């Protein structure tokens, strides 16, 4: 549990995403986000294949952030 995080919005406005990310975001509908945080995965290749299969079946685009 973290509690309330006070973030000054003006500090967030200076971020500029990389060109490849901006191009991806502009190329179609908004993607879904899949993130793992600190989750330890026994078989990352199997999990990735499962997500890729689900994305292909649904026609969704995604940004997948791997865990640490």
N, C-alpha and C positions, 0 to 999 in steps of 0.2 A: 504494500500500500504506500503510495507516494503522497497523497494529499493534494492540495491545491498548488499548482505551479504558476507563478506569476511571470508571464513573459511579456516584455514590452514589444508590441506589434511593430513599432518603427524599426526595431533591430532585425526583424524578420524580412523586411522589404528589400534588403540589400542582396538577398540571395538571387543568383541567376543560374538556372539549371543549365547543364551542358547542352550543346546543340543537338546531339543525337536524341536526348530525352525530349527536348522541345519538338523536334521533328516527329518523334513517335506520338507524342500527345496530340499534335496537330493533324496527324494522318488519319484519324478516325474517331469513333465515339470514345467517351471516357473509359479508361481501363479499370478493372477491379484491382485492388491491392491485396497481395498475399504476403504476409510476413510471419516470421517464426520467432522473432525475439531471441530469447535465450533457450528455446526448446532444443533439446538434444534429440536428433533423429537417428534411429538405428541404421536405416538404409536410405540415404539422401537420394540416390539414383531412382529407387522405386517410388519415393514420394514425389519426386520431380516428374516422373513418367505419369503418375496418377493425375497430377495437376494439369499437365500438358494434354492428356487425353480428355479430361473434363473441359478444358478450355476449347479444344477443337470441336467437341460435341456440341457445345453451347454457342460457339462462334464468338466468344468473348475475348477481348484483349486483356492482358494483365501486366502489371509490374510486380515482379516477385523479388522480395528482399530476403536473401539468405540470412540465417542466424549467424551468430558469432562462432 
